Amino acid sequence: MSTPKRRLFPPVYLLASLLSMAALHRWLPLQQWVMEPWHWLGAPLVVSGLLMTALSARRFVRSHTGLIPFTPATTLVTGGFYRFTRNPMYLGMLLILVGMAMYLGSLTPWLLPPVFWLVIRQRFVIPEEAFLRDALGQPYIEYCQRVRRWI
């Protein structure tokens, strides 16, 4: 019997990205790009991202399907933000990072949102799509044809 492969969960990547952004801003800001008071425009993005992620996770819990990536998927969730994007939790995390980069205002934190997007896409989004195709079949395939991966 083989031991299941341990994976870091997406919120760990989010936290690592946020900490890296703060470190880059503190020790290698290069240039202040967004000045006060304009940096406060990042706050609504952070709040929107938090809400999108939390409400989407709540929808999974209420549907009694696997919230943690690659756990058994029993139900296809298509309501709420899932009407507009197949990945609202990941999109919400990306909004949090973009909002935080804007709030910090310096140039180097902007490096992390695209890196986060690439890592999440490769480690979770693409493999999860294959996993869900196998688990949910034709309804998931039809859902993918109706709803975009991101926005």
C-alpha positions in Angstrom: 0.0 0.0 0.0 1.4 3.4 -1.0 1.4 6.5 1.2 -0.7 9.3 -0.3 1.4 12.2 -1.6 1.2 15.2 0.7 0.4 18.5 -0.8 0.5 22.0 0.5 -2.9 23.4 0.3 -3.7 26.6 -1.7 -4.1 28.8 1.5 -0.4 27.9 2.4 0.7 29.3 -1.0 -1.5 32.4 -0.4 0.1 33.0 3.0 3.6 32.4 1.7 2.9 34.9 -1.1 1.6 37.5 1.3 4.7 37.1 3.5 7.0 37.3 0.5 5.2 40.4 -0.7 5.7 42.0 2.7 9.4 41.0 2.8 10.0 42.4 -0.7 8.2 45.6 0.1 10.2 46.0 3.3 13.7 45.0 2.1 13.6 45.4 -1.7 10.9 47.9 -2.6 12.8 49.3 -5.7 10.2 52.0 -6.3 7.1 53.3 -4.7 4.5 52.8 -7.5 1.2 53.5 -5.8 1.2 56.5 -3.6 -1.0 57.5 -0.6 -3.9 57.8 -0.5 -4.3 55.7 -3.7 -2.9 52.7 -2.1 -6.2 52.3 -0.2 -7.8 51.2 -3.4 -6.2 47.8 -2.6 -8.4 47.4 0.4 -11.7 46.7 -1.5 -9.8 44.1 -3.6 -8.6 42.3 -0.5 -12.1 42.4 1.1 -13.7 41.2 -2.2 -11.1 38.4 -2.5 -11.7 37.3 1.1 -15.5 37.3 0.5 -15.3 35.5 -2.8 -13.1 32.8 -1.3 -15.1 32.4 1.9 -18.5 32.3 0.3 -17.3 29.8 -2.4 -15.8 27.6 0.3 -19.1 27.8 2.3 -21.0 26.7 -0.8 -18.8 23.6 -1.0 -19.4 22.8 2.6 -23.2 23.2 2.2 -23.1 21.0 -0.8 -21.4 18.3 1.2 -18.6 17.9 -1.3 -14.8 17.9 -1.0 -13.4 21.3 -0.1 -9.8 20.3 0.1 -8.3 19.7 -3.4 -8.4 16.1 -4.6 -10.8 14.9 -1.9 -13.9 13.0 -3.1 -16.1 15.2 -5.3 -19.7 14.2 -4.8 -21.6 17.2 -6.2 -21.0 19.7 -9.0 -21.3 23.1 -7.4 -22.6 25.6 -10.0 -24.3 28.4 -7.9 -22.9 31.6 -6.5 -19.6 32.7 -8.0 -19.4 29.3 -9.7 -21.9 30.7 -12.3 -19.1 33.0 -13.5 -15.9 31.2 -12.9 -14.9 27.6 -12.3 -12.3 28.7 -9.8 -13.7 31.4 -7.5 -11.7 30.4 -4.5 -8.4 30.7 -6.4 -9.6 33.9 -8.1 -10.4 35.3 -4.7 -6.9 34.5 -3.4 -5.5 36.2 -6.5 -7.6 39.3 -5.8 -6.3 39.3 -2.2 -2.7 39.3 -3.6 -3.4 42.1 -6.1 -5.1 44.2 -3.5 -2.2 43.7 -1.1 0.3 44.6 -3.8 -1.7 47.8 -4.5 -1.9 48.6 -0.7 1.8 48.1 -0.2 2.4 50.3 -3.2 6.0 49.4 -4.1 7.0 47.6 -7.3 8.4 44.3 -6.1 5.3 42.9 -4.4 3.7 42.9 -7.9 6.0 40.0 -8.8 4.0 37.6 -6.6 0.5 37.6 -8.0 1.6 36.2 -11.4 3.8 33.6 -9.8 1.0 32.5 -7.5 -1.3 32.3 -10.5 1.1 30.1 -12.4 1.8 27.8 -9.4 -1.9 27.4 -8.6 -2.8 26.8 -12.2 -0.1 24.0 -12.6 -0.4 22.4 -9.2 -4.2 22.6 -8.7 -6.4 23.9 -11.5 -5.3 21.7 -14.3 -5.0 18.5 -12.3 -8.3 19.2 -10.5 -10.1 19.6 -13.9 -8.9 16.1 -14.9 -9.9 14.8 -11.4 -13.4 16.3 -11.6 -13.9 15.1 -15.2 -13.2 11.6 -13.9 -15.3 12.0 -10.8 -18.4 13.9 -12.2 -18.3 13.0 -15.9 -20.5 14.6 -18.5 -22.2 17.2 -16.2 -18.7 18.6 -15.4 -17.7 18.6 -19.1 -20.9 20.6 -19.9 -20.2 23.0 -17.0 -16.7 23.6 -18.4 -18.2 24.4 -21.8 -20.6 27.0 -20.2 -18.3 28.6 -17.6 -14.8 30.0 -18.1 -11.8 28.8 -16.0 -11.1 32.2 -14.6 -13.4 35.1 -15.7 
